[in-house]
Amino acid sequence: MKAISATVINRLPRYYRYLGELLENDVIRISSKELSEKMNVTASQIRQDFNNFGGFGQQGYGYNVSYLYKEIGKILGLDNNYNVIIIGAGNIGQALANYSDFERRGFYITALFDVNESSVGKKIRGIEVLHMDKLEEYIMKNNVQIAALTIPKAKAPQVAASLVSFGIKAIWNFAPIDLHLPEFVTVQNVHLAESLMQLSYNLKTYNEKKEKKLK
């Protein structure tokens, strides 16, 4: 398969989400024009995106929603199930553990880990909080593929390095720090403060444009 741009890949989860909503509403097929109106992406861009993977559509018919949903799911790897652990049983870690929708996508949070003795032994939505001392053994025995980091940034690099040495190859990083790990490790950063800053910039820009129109 030819190299696909990160921009296209970043749009795939949105396509998947919208198509899932269409399925829930018993929509059987949809045109690129109709999909573009829902996603605020041009019909031409949608066709270009899908052509990277073979097209999926039929001229004069559009896209079969169920088929397209399944195919994009396969591209995203959602036809597999993944065991996920959370490092850090604080507010963010607990919020992730409580979000049951992950399981619908094939992501099963099987354990949380923390060094805080007051947290160890507790259960969040039936998922036990274990001590960090048990991390390596648990990963080895439970075929864990993904680890979510919800710990302070000062601890994140060392813990991430340990996770890699235990065999983890995908890290969902909520710590506000860039991790420097081997190339074979996939890291997805979720920097909440940075997202809020981007929102602030967009709001500021909108207000400035509004003020200019009023002058």
C-alpha positions in Angstrom: 0.0 0.0 0.0 1.2 3.5 -0.8 2.1 5.9 2.0 -1.0 7.6 3.2 -0.8 11.2 4.6 -1.3 11.7 8.3 -4.1 14.2 7.5 -6.1 11.4 5.7 -5.5 9.0 8.6 -6.7 11.6 11.1 -10.0 11.9 9.3 -10.7 8.1 9.3 -12.0 8.0 12.9 -14.4 10.8 12.1 -15.7 8.9 9.1 -16.0 5.8 11.3 -18.0 7.7 13.9 -20.4 9.3 11.4 -21.0 6.0 9.6 -21.7 4.4 12.9 -24.4 7.0 13.6 -25.9 6.4 10.2 -26.1 2.7 10.9 -27.9 3.4 14.2 -30.4 5.4 12.1 -30.8 2.5 9.6 -29.3 4.4 6.7 -28.3 1.9 4.0 -26.4 4.0 1.6 -25.0 7.5 1.3 -23.4 9.7 -1.4 -20.1 11.6 -0.9 -22.2 14.8 -1.2 -24.5 13.8 1.7 -21.5 12.6 3.8 -19.7 15.9 3.1 -22.6 17.9 4.5 -22.5 16.0 7.7 -18.7 16.1 8.1 -18.0 19.6 6.7 -15.5 18.1 4.3 -15.9 18.5 0.5 -17.3 15.6 -1.5 -14.2 15.7 -3.6 -12.0 15.3 -0.5 -14.0 12.4 0.7 -13.6 10.6 -2.7 -9.9 11.3 -2.7 -9.5 10.0 0.9 -11.4 6.8 0.0 -9.5 6.3 -3.2 -6.3 5.9 -1.2 -7.8 2.6 0.0 -9.5 1.4 -3.2 -12.5 3.7 -3.4 -15.3 1.7 -1.8 -18.1 3.4 -3.8 -20.0 2.8 -7.0 -20.8 5.6 -9.4 -24.5 6.5 -9.3 -25.0 4.4 -6.1 -22.8 6.0 -3.5 -21.5 4.1 -0.6 -23.0 1.1 1.2 -22.9 2.4 4.8 -22.5 -1.0 6.5 -19.7 -2.1 4.1 -17.8 1.2 4.3 -18.1 1.2 8.1 -16.6 -2.3 8.3 -13.8 -1.5 5.8 -12.7 1.7 7.6 -12.8 -0.3 10.8 -10.4 -2.8 9.3 -8.1 0.0 8.1 -8.1 1.4 11.7 -7.4 -2.1 13.1 -10.8 -2.2 14.8 -11.4 -5.8 13.6 -9.0 -6.8 16.4 -9.4 -6.6 20.2 -6.8 -4.9 22.3 -6.0 -5.3 26.0 -5.3 -1.9 27.5 -3.8 -0.9 30.9 -3.9 2.5 32.5 -0.9 3.8 34.5 -2.2 6.3 37.0 -5.4 5.9 38.9 -6.1 9.6 39.4 -8.9 11.6 37.9 -8.0 11.1 34.2 -7.2 7.4 34.7 -10.5 6.8 36.5 -12.4 8.7 33.8 -10.9 6.5 31.1 -11.7 3.4 33.1 -15.3 4.5 33.5 -15.8 5.1 29.8 -17.5 1.8 28.6 -17.7 2.8 25.0 -14.1 1.8 24.4 -15.2 -1.8 24.6 -17.6 -1.3 21.6 -14.5 -0.4 19.6 -12.5 -3.5 20.8 -10.4 -1.7 23.5 -10.7 -3.6 26.8 -9.2 -1.8 29.8 -8.1 -4.7 32.0 -6.3 -3.1 34.9 -5.0 0.2 36.3 -1.7 0.7 38.1 -0.6 3.1 40.8 2.0 3.6 43.5 -0.5 5.1 45.9 -1.3 2.5 48.5 -4.7 4.1 49.2 -5.7 3.4 45.6 -4.3 -0.1 45.2 -7.0 -2.7 45.6 -9.9 -0.5 44.6 -12.1 -1.3 41.7 -13.3 1.1 39.0 -16.2 -0.3 37.0 -15.0 -3.7 38.1 -11.4 -3.0 37.0 -8.9 -3.5 39.8 -6.1 -1.0 40.6 -2.8 -2.9 41.0 0.5 -1.8 42.5 3.2 -0.8 40.0 5.3 -3.6 41.4 3.1 -6.0 39.5 3.3 -4.2 36.2 5.9 -6.3 34.4 4.3 -9.6 35.5 0.9 -8.5 34.5 1.9 -7.4 31.0 3.7 -10.6 30.3 0.8 -12.8 31.4 -2.1 -10.8 29.9 -1.1 -10.0 26.3 -1.3 -6.2 26.9 -0.8 -4.2 23.7 -1.6 -0.7 24.8 -0.8 1.4 27.9 -2.4 4.7 28.7 -0.1 7.1 30.7 -2.1 9.4 33.1 0.8 10.3 35.4 2.8 13.5 36.2 5.2 14.4 33.4 8.3 14.0 35.7 7.6 10.3 36.0 6.4 9.7 32.4 9.7 9.1 30.6 10.9 6.5 33.1 7.6 4.7 33.2 7.3 4.8 29.4 10.8 3.3 29.0 9.9 0.5 31.5 6.7 -0.2 29.5 8.7 -0.6 26.3 11.1 -2.9 28.0 8.2 -5.0 29.2 7.0 -5.4 25.6 4.4 -2.5 25.2 4.5 -1.1 21.6 1.7 1.5 21.8 1.4 4.3 24.4 -1.6 6.6 24.8 0.2 9.5 26.5 -1.8 12.0 28.6 1.3 13.3 30.4 2.2 16.8 29.2 5.6 15.8 27.8 7.0 14.5 24.6 8.3 11.0 24.9 11.5 9.9 23.2 11.1 6.2 22.5 12.3 3.7 19.9 10.8 4.0 16.4 8.9 0.7 16.7 6.8 2.2 19.6 3.6 4.1 18.5 2.8 7.1 20.7 -0.5 9.0 20.5 -0.3 12.2 22.6 -3.4 13.7 24.2 -2.2 17.0 25.6 -5.3 18.5 27.1 -3.8 21.9 27.9 -2.5 22.3 24.3 -6.0 21.5 23.0 -7.4 24.2 25.3 -4.8 26.7 24.0 -5.8 25.9 20.4 -9.4 26.5 21.4 -8.4 29.8 22.9 -6.6 30.9 19.7 -9.7 30.0 17.6 -11.9 32.0 19.9 -9.6 34.9 19.9 -9.4 34.9 16.1 -13.2 34.7 15.8 -13.7 37.6 18.2 -11.1 39.7 16.3 -12.9 39.0 13.0 -16.2 39.9 14.6 -14.8 43.2 15.9 -13.5 44.2 12.5 -16.9 43.6 10.9 -18.5 45.9 13.5 -16.1 48.7 12.8 
